[in-house]
Amino acid sequence: MPKMPRKQKKEIEFNPQRTGFLRFKRSGDEYLVTNDIGEYAFLTEKVFSKLAAGTLDKKSAEYKDLSRKGFVRDYMDFAGLADRWHEKNHFLFSGPALHIAVLTRRCNHDCVYCHASSKKGGRGLDMTKETALKVLDSVFASPAPSVTIEFQGGEPLLNWPVLEFMVKEAAERLKTTDKKVGLSLVTNLSAMTAERLDFLLKHNVAICTSLDGPADLHNKNRVATGGGSHAEVLKWWKIIKKRTARSKNGPDALLTVTKQSLGRHKDIVDEYVRIGARSIFLRFLNPFGAAKKAWGRIGYTAREYIEFYTKALDYVIDLNLKKKASLVEHTARIFLRKILTDTDPNFMDLRSPCGAGIGQIAYDYDGRVFTCDEGRMLAAEGTDAFCMGDLKKEAYADLAASPTVKCVVTASVTDIQTLCSSCVYKPYCGVCPVFNYSEHNDLYMHHPNFRCEIYTGVMDYLFARLREPKVKKLFESWAGSSAGVAGIHV
């Protein structure tokens, strides 16, 4: 007997005169709708059809809720919505707030995924004090009222004289300016000493290290000269944590997920819980430096990463709900703050336009200046496409007006990306021209795109779990959390 044809679903009809601008996506038996303010709602097909057609009952709870959120054109508080948009896009009006100073290309680790293409040794790979002064000139010339100077490498502690010099010089300059300056250090801790730690804590330098999980996994990913690096990280972690117990400036750690991490989400999360970490940041690999060359050995597909990420976050959520741990996952926190609050965390890679050149600047050890740290990483591979200029020749004003900056800013506006402009997740996402260039030799996003697939998968997961009252309450606490990680630009 022939199969009966399925009943065709009624086509959704839109009335643009009655419906506020929105993007939508089928989500199970419902529709997820979002708008440019970042509001969202889950709607049944019946309610969604009425919203689209402009026939919602004005006395209904749905009409009142959707009107308040800016989805109904008949009732829109344009002044209020404009104020909220301005608040969420505050980063467009202040100038570069993150200034990354690469103190050296030298490093005493051979990490399998090293994005910075660090060197074991050699001459002329350290920033000089003369260049450091020019970096500080540029930092203090930035119009941003509050800035962070982030010391990176290589391993920045290997150029301790210049690190110490810059911290002291920044403190002196603060005496004659109203600008607020935060200092952070991203380090593998291998060259830390008691004297250096005393100095760093005295000057309120936030310390962030790398921890990829338990010892066997960490040591496989982060190979140190002379043996495993896990023990050294934990030694200093415990000391720093104890020394900063009464302050908000406790240690933080970054994690990079490799193929070896897949299937070990519980081991990794348990390690962070065991050491008393405030947060965990489940970062995926970027195709830069050593990671790109070793991709076949350490890389994975977007689907494999999402499977790992969702299992890990399920576990983190479960530990929190059962009060077995209090741990924030930072990828989730970044998105949740965008989704649930009117304050954007200013994560440079997830804004439109991205932070390259207008939110962050990276100063290489030799005085060359790049739109972002990722652009500097590509330069280490021989691609200078993201170089803004050179401190030996140009001051901040010249660097800020660089054609490179204008080009990258234009290329990172999501409204002009074919895939992004109609995506329901556009209000919360962003594109990375450096990632695109590394993948496709093009500033614009192509499809399929590893990064896009990952972030889409993450947001699919987050919105699905936002339907659960207990999980939503936990997520709201994460969104309002002030916990941050030095080195992740939030």
C-alpha positions as CSV (number, residue, x, y, z in Angstrom):
1,M,0.0,0.0,0.0
2,P,1.5,3.4,-1.0
3,K,2.5,5.7,1.9
4,M,0.2,8.7,2.5
5,P,1.9,12.0,1.9
6,R,2.8,13.8,5.1
7,K,0.7,16.8,6.0
8,Q,2.5,19.9,4.9
9,K,3.2,22.4,7.6
10,K,1.6,25.8,7.1
11,E,4.2,28.3,5.8
12,I,5.0,31.1,8.3
13,E,3.8,34.5,7.0
14,F,5.6,37.6,8.2
15,N,4.0,41.1,8.5
16,P,7.0,43.5,8.7
17,Q,4.7,46.3,9.6
18,R,3.7,44.6,12.9
19,T,6.8,42.4,13.7
20,G,10.0,43.8,15.2
21,F,13.3,42.7,13.6
22,L,14.2,39.2,14.7
23,R,16.2,36.1,13.7
24,F,14.9,32.6,14.4
25,K,15.7,28.9,14.4
26,R,13.7,25.8,14.8
27,S,14.6,24.3,18.2
28,G,12.9,20.9,18.8
29,D,9.2,21.6,18.9
30,E,9.6,25.3,19.3
31,Y,11.2,28.3,17.7
32,L,14.1,30.2,19.2
33,V,13.9,33.9,18.4
34,T,16.6,36.6,19.1
35,N,17.1,40.3,18.2
36,D,20.0,42.7,18.1
37,I,19.6,43.7,21.7
38,G,20.3,40.1,22.6
39,E,16.9,39.2,23.9
40,Y,15.6,35.7,23.3
41,A,12.4,33.7,23.6
42,F,11.3,30.1,23.0
43,L,7.9,30.1,21.2
44,T,5.5,27.4,20.2
45,E,4.8,27.2,16.5
46,K,1.3,28.7,17.1
47,V,2.7,31.7,19.1
48,F,5.6,32.2,16.6
49,S,3.1,32.2,13.7
50,K,1.0,34.9,15.4
51,L,4.0,37.0,16.3
52,A,5.2,36.8,12.7
53,A,1.8,37.8,11.3
54,G,1.3,40.5,13.9
55,T,-1.9,38.9,15.2
56,L,-0.9,38.2,18.8
57,D,-3.6,39.0,21.4
58,K,-2.5,42.3,23.0
59,K,-3.9,41.1,26.3
60,S,-1.9,37.8,26.3
61,A,1.1,37.2,28.5
62,E,3.1,36.3,25.3
63,Y,2.4,39.7,23.8
64,K,3.4,41.6,26.9
65,D,6.7,39.6,27.2
66,L,7.6,39.9,23.6
67,S,6.7,43.6,23.6
68,R,9.0,44.2,26.5
69,K,11.8,42.4,24.7
70,G,11.5,44.4,21.6
71,F,9.9,41.8,19.3
72,V,6.6,43.6,18.6
73,R,6.9,46.6,16.3
74,D,3.6,48.1,17.6
75,Y,5.2,48.5,21.1
76,M,8.9,49.3,21.0
77,D,10.7,51.6,23.5
78,F,13.2,52.8,21.0
79,A,15.1,55.1,23.5
80,G,15.3,52.3,26.0
81,L,16.4,49.7,23.4
82,A,19.0,52.2,22.1
83,D,20.4,52.7,25.6
84,R,20.7,48.9,26.0
85,W,22.4,48.5,22.6
86,H,24.9,51.2,23.6
87,E,25.6,49.5,26.9
88,K,26.1,46.1,25.2
89,N,28.4,47.7,22.6
90,H,30.3,49.9,25.0
91,F,33.6,48.6,23.7
92,L,33.1,50.6,20.4
93,F,33.5,53.9,22.2
94,S,36.6,53.6,24.3
95,G,39.7,52.4,22.3
96,P,42.1,49.5,22.9
97,A,41.7,48.3,26.5
98,L,44.0,45.2,26.2
99,H,47.7,45.7,25.5
100,I,49.7,42.5,25.1
101,A,53.5,42.9,25.6
102,V,55.5,39.9,24.2
103,L,58.6,40.1,26.3
104,T,60.5,37.3,24.6
105,R,60.2,34.6,21.9
106,R,62.2,32.3,24.1
107,C,60.6,29.5,26.0
108,N,61.8,26.5,28.0
109,H,58.8,24.3,27.0
110,D,58.1,22.4,23.8
111,C,54.2,22.4,24.0
112,V,52.8,20.3,21.2
113,Y,50.3,23.0,20.2
114,C,52.5,26.1,20.8
115,H,50.6,28.9,18.9
116,A,53.3,31.4,19.4
117,S,56.1,29.5,17.6
118,S,58.4,30.1,20.5
119,K,62.2,29.4,20.3
120,K,64.3,27.3,22.7
121,G,67.1,29.9,22.6
122,G,69.0,32.4,20.5
123,R,70.1,36.0,20.6
124,G,68.0,39.0,19.9
125,L,64.7,37.4,21.0
126,D,64.1,39.5,24.0
127,M,62.3,42.9,24.3
128,T,64.7,45.7,25.3
129,K,64.0,48.4,27.9
130,E,64.0,50.9,25.1
131,T,61.3,49.1,23.3
132,A,59.4,48.5,26.6
133,L,59.3,52.3,27.1
134,K,57.8,52.8,23.7
135,V,55.2,50.1,24.5
136,L,54.2,52.0,27.6
137,D,54.0,55.2,25.6
138,S,51.5,53.6,23.4
139,V,49.5,52.1,26.2
140,F,49.1,55.3,28.0
141,A,48.3,57.1,24.8
142,S,45.3,54.9,24.3
143,P,42.0,56.7,24.9
144,A,40.6,53.8,26.9
145,P,40.1,55.0,30.6
146,S,40.9,51.5,31.9
147,V,43.5,49.2,30.3
148,T,45.2,45.9,31.0
149,I,48.9,45.2,30.2
150,E,49.3,41.5,29.7
151,F,52.8,40.1,29.7
152,Q,53.3,37.2,27.4
153,G,56.0,35.3,25.5
154,G,57.5,32.7,24.9
155,E,57.9,32.5,28.6
156,P,57.9,36.1,29.9
157,L,59.7,35.3,33.1
158,L,62.8,34.5,31.1
159,N,63.1,38.2,30.4
160,W,62.7,39.2,34.1
161,P,64.7,42.5,34.0
162,V,62.3,44.0,31.4
163,L,59.2,42.6,33.1
164,E,60.3,44.1,36.4
165,F,61.2,47.4,34.6
166,M,57.8,47.7,32.9
167,V,55.9,47.0,36.1
168,K,57.8,49.7,38.0
169,E,57.6,52.2,35.1
170,A,53.8,51.6,34.8
171,A,53.5,52.3,38.5
172,E,55.4,55.6,38.2
173,R,53.3,56.8,35.3
174,L,50.1,56.0,37.2
175,K,51.0,58.8,39.6
176,T,50.4,61.4,37.0
177,T,47.3,60.1,35.2
178,D,43.7,59.2,36.0
179,K,43.9,56.1,33.8
180,K,43.3,52.8,35.5
181,V,45.9,50.1,34.6
182,G,45.7,46.4,35.5
183,L,48.7,44.1,35.1
184,S,48.6,40.4,34.3
185,L,51.2,37.7,33.6
186,V,50.7,34.6,31.5
187,T,53.4,32.2,32.5
188,N,54.3,28.5,32.7
189,L,55.7,29.3,36.2
190,S,58.9,27.3,35.5
191,A,61.1,30.3,36.1
192,M,59.3,31.6,39.1
193,T,61.2,32.3,42.3
194,A,60.1,33.4,45.8
195,E,61.6,36.9,45.2
196,R,59.9,37.3,41.9
197,L,56.5,36.2,43.3
198,D,56.9,38.8,46.2
199,F,57.5,41.5,43.6
200,L,54.5,40.5,41.4
201,L,52.1,40.2,44.3
202,K,53.3,43.5,45.8
203,H,52.4,45.2,42.5
204,N,49.1,43.4,42.1
205,V,50.1,41.5,39.0
206,A,47.4,38.8,38.2
207,I,49.0,35.5,37.5
208,C,47.7,33.0,35.0
209,T,49.3,29.7,34.1
210,S,48.4,26.7,31.9
211,L,47.0,23.4,33.2
212,D,45.8,20.8,30.7
213,G,44.6,18.3,33.3
214,P,46.1,15.6,35.4
215,A,49.9,15.0,35.3
216,D,50.0,12.4,32.5
217,L,47.9,14.5,30.1
218,H,49.5,17.9,31.0
219,N,53.0,16.5,30.6
220,K,52.2,15.0,27.3
221,N,50.9,18.3,26.0
222,R,53.3,20.7,27.7
223,V,56.8,19.2,27.5
224,A,59.3,21.0,29.7
225,T,63.0,21.1,29.5
226,G,64.4,18.5,31.9
227,G,61.1,16.7,32.6
228,G,57.4,17.1,33.3
229,S,56.0,20.5,34.0
230,H,52.8,19.5,36.0
231,A,54.6,19.3,39.3
232,E,56.2,22.7,39.0
233,V,52.8,24.3,38.0
234,L,51.1,22.8,41.1
235,K,53.9,23.7,43.4
236,W,53.6,27.4,42.6
237,W,49.8,27.3,42.2
238,K,49.5,26.2,45.8
239,I,51.9,28.9,47.0
240,I,50.1,31.7,45.0
241,K,46.7,30.5,46.1
242,K,47.7,30.6,49.7
243,R,49.4,34.0,49.4
244,T,46.3,35.5,47.7
245,A,43.6,33.8,49.8
246,R,42.2,37.1,51.1
247,S,42.3,38.9,47.8
248,K,40.5,38.6,44.4
249,N,43.8,38.3,42.7
250,G,44.1,34.5,43.0
251,P,45.8,32.3,40.4
252,D,44.0,31.3,37.3
253,A,44.7,28.6,34.7
254,L,44.1,28.1,31.0
255,L,43.4,24.7,29.4
256,T,43.9,23.7,25.7
257,V,42.0,20.7,24.5
258,T,43.9,18.3,22.2
259,K,43.0,15.0,20.7
260,Q,44.5,13.4,23.8
261,S,42.0,15.3,26.0
262,L,39.0,13.8,24.3
263,G,37.3,11.2,26.4
264,R,38.9,12.5,29.6
265,H,36.6,15.3,30.5
266,K,36.0,14.0,34.0
267,D,39.7,13.6,34.7
268,I,40.3,17.2,33.6
269,V,37.4,18.7,35.5
270,D,38.3,16.7,38.6
271,E,41.9,18.0,38.5
272,Y,40.6,21.6,38.5
273,V,38.3,20.9,41.4
274,R,41.1,19.1,43.3
275,I,43.4,22.2,43.2
276,G,40.6,24.5,44.2
277,A,40.4,26.4,40.9
278,R,37.7,29.1,40.6
279,S,37.1,28.4,37.0
280,I,38.0,26.2,34.0
281,F,38.3,27.4,30.4
282,L,37.8,24.6,27.9
283,R,39.6,26.1,24.9
284,F,39.7,24.4,21.5
285,L,42.8,24.4,19.4
286,N,43.5,27.2,16.9
287,P,45.3,26.5,13.6
288,F,48.4,28.6,14.4
289,G,52.1,27.7,14.9
290,A,52.9,24.2,16.0
291,A,49.3,23.3,16.3
292,K,48.7,23.7,12.6
293,K,51.7,21.6,11.7
294,A,50.8,18.8,14.2
295,W,47.0,18.9,13.5
296,G,46.9,15.3,12.3
297,R,48.3,14.2,15.6
298,I,46.7,16.5,18.1
299,G,43.6,18.0,16.3
300,Y,40.0,16.9,15.9
301,T,36.8,17.8,14.2
302,A,34.3,20.4,15.4
303,R,31.9,17.6,16.2
304,E,34.4,15.7,18.3
305,Y,35.2,18.9,20.3
306,I,31.5,19.6,20.9
307,E,31.0,16.1,22.1
308,F,33.9,16.6,24.6
309,Y,32.7,20.1,25.6
310,T,29.1,19.1,26.3
311,K,30.1,16.1,28.3
312,A,32.5,18.2,30.3
313,L,30.0,21.0,30.9
314,D,27.3,18.5,31.9
315,Y,29.7,17.2,34.5
316,V,30.6,20.8,35.7
317,I,26.9,21.6,36.0
318,D,26.2,18.4,37.9
319,L,29.0,19.1,40.4
320,N,27.7,22.6,41.0
321,L,24.0,21.5,41.4
322,K,25.0,18.8,43.8
323,K,27.2,21.3,45.6
324,K,30.3,19.1,45.2
325,A,32.2,22.0,43.6
326,S,31.8,25.7,42.7
327,L,33.4,25.9,39.3
328,V,32.6,28.3,36.4
329,E,33.3,27.3,32.8
330,H,34.4,30.4,30.9
331,T,33.3,29.7,27.4
332,A,29.8,29.3,28.8
333,R,30.2,32.3,31.0
334,I,31.1,34.6,28.1
335,F,28.1,33.6,26.1
336,L,25.7,33.5,29.1
337,R,26.7,37.1,30.1
338,K,25.8,38.2,26.6
339,I,22.5,36.2,26.6
340,L,21.3,36.9,30.1
341,T,22.6,40.4,30.9
342,D,22.9,43.9,29.3
343,T,26.7,43.9,29.9
344,D,29.0,42.5,27.3
345,P,32.2,40.9,28.8
346,N,34.3,42.3,25.9
347,F,35.9,39.0,25.0
348,M,37.8,40.2,22.0
349,D,37.2,37.3,19.7
350,L,33.4,37.3,20.2
351,R,32.3,40.8,19.4
352,S,31.3,42.7,16.2
353,P,33.6,44.1,15.1
354,C,36.3,42.0,16.8
355,G,38.8,43.6,19.1
356,A,41.7,43.6,16.6
357,G,43.3,47.0,16.7
358,I,40.4,48.8,18.3
359,G,40.0,46.6,21.5
360,Q,43.5,45.1,21.8
361,I,47.0,45.6,20.5
362,A,49.9,43.2,20.6
363,Y,53.4,44.5,20.8
364,D,56.0,42.0,19.7
365,Y,59.4,41.7,21.4
366,D,61.1,43.6,18.5
367,G,58.8,46.6,18.5
368,R,56.5,45.5,15.7
369,V,52.8,46.0,16.5
370,F,49.9,43.7,15.6
371,T,46.1,44.0,15.6
372,C,45.9,41.1,18.1
373,D,47.9,38.3,19.6
374,E,46.7,35.9,16.9
375,G,48.0,38.2,14.2
376,R,51.3,38.3,16.0
377,M,51.2,34.5,16.0
378,L,50.8,34.4,12.2
379,A,53.7,36.8,11.9
380,A,55.9,34.2,13.7
381,E,55.1,31.9,10.8
382,G,56.1,34.5,8.2
383,T,52.8,36.3,7.5
384,D,52.9,40.0,8.4
385,A,49.3,40.7,7.1
386,F,48.2,41.9,10.5
387,C,51.1,44.2,11.3
388,M,50.0,47.7,12.2
389,G,53.4,49.2,12.2
390,D,56.6,49.5,14.2
391,L,57.2,51.4,17.5
392,K,60.6,52.5,16.2
393,K,58.8,54.6,13.6
394,E,55.3,55.2,14.7
395,A,53.4,56.5,17.7
396,Y,50.0,55.3,18.9
397,A,48.0,57.7,16.7
398,D,49.7,56.5,13.6
399,L,49.2,52.8,14.6
400,A,45.5,53.3,15.3
401,A,45.0,54.9,11.9
402,S,46.7,52.0,10.1
403,P,44.9,50.7,7.0
404,T,45.4,47.2,8.4
405,V,43.2,48.1,11.4
406,K,40.5,49.5,9.1
407,C,40.6,46.4,6.9
408,V,40.4,43.9,9.8
409,V,37.6,45.9,11.6
410,T,35.5,45.9,8.4
411,A,36.1,42.2,7.8
412,S,34.9,41.3,11.3
413,V,31.5,43.0,11.3
414,T,29.1,40.2,11.5
415,D,26.3,42.1,9.6
416,I,28.3,41.7,6.3
417,Q,29.1,38.0,6.8
418,T,26.8,35.9,4.6
419,L,26.4,33.2,7.2
420,C,26.3,35.5,10.3
421,S,23.8,38.1,9.2
422,S,20.8,35.8,9.4
423,C,22.1,33.5,12.2
424,V,20.0,33.4,15.3
425,Y,23.2,33.5,17.4
426,K,24.5,36.7,15.8
427,P,23.9,38.9,18.8
428,Y,26.2,36.8,20.9
429,C,29.0,35.8,18.5
430,G,31.8,37.2,16.4
431,V,34.3,36.3,13.6
432,C,38.1,36.2,13.7
433,P,39.7,37.4,10.5
434,V,43.1,36.0,11.6
435,F,41.5,32.5,12.0
436,N,39.8,32.9,8.6
437,Y,43.1,34.0,7.0
438,S,45.0,31.0,8.5
439,E,42.3,28.6,7.3
440,H,41.4,30.1,3.9
441,N,43.8,32.8,3.0
442,D,40.8,35.2,3.2
443,L,39.7,37.6,5.9
444,Y,36.0,36.5,5.5
445,M,34.4,33.4,6.9
446,H,33.9,30.4,4.6
447,H,31.7,27.4,5.1
448,P,32.3,24.9,6.6
449,N,34.2,26.8,9.3
450,F,35.7,24.9,12.3
451,R,35.3,27.8,14.7
452,C,31.8,28.6,13.6
453,E,30.7,25.0,13.9
454,I,32.1,24.9,17.5
455,Y,30.4,28.1,18.7
456,T,27.1,27.1,17.1
457,G,27.3,23.8,18.9
458,V,28.1,25.5,22.2
459,M,25.2,27.9,21.9
460,D,22.8,25.0,20.8
461,Y,23.8,23.3,24.1
462,L,23.5,26.4,26.3
463,F,20.1,27.4,25.0
464,A,18.8,23.8,25.3
465,R,19.9,23.8,29.0
466,L,18.5,27.3,29.7
467,R,15.0,25.6,29.5
468,E,15.8,23.8,32.7
469,P,15.0,26.0,35.8
470,K,17.8,24.8,38.0
471,V,20.4,25.0,35.3
472,K,19.1,28.5,34.3
473,K,19.5,29.7,37.9
474,L,23.1,28.4,37.9
475,F,23.8,30.0,34.5
476,E,22.4,33.3,35.8
477,S,24.9,33.2,38.7
478,W,27.7,32.5,36.2
479,A,26.6,35.4,34.0
480,G,26.7,37.7,37.0
481,S,30.0,36.4,38.3
482,S,33.0,38.7,38.4
483,A,35.4,35.8,38.1
484,G,37.8,36.3,35.3
485,V,40.9,34.7,33.8
486,A,44.0,36.7,33.1
487,G,44.9,36.0,29.5
488,I,41.5,35.4,28.1
489,H,40.6,39.1,27.5
490,V,37.5,39.4,29.6
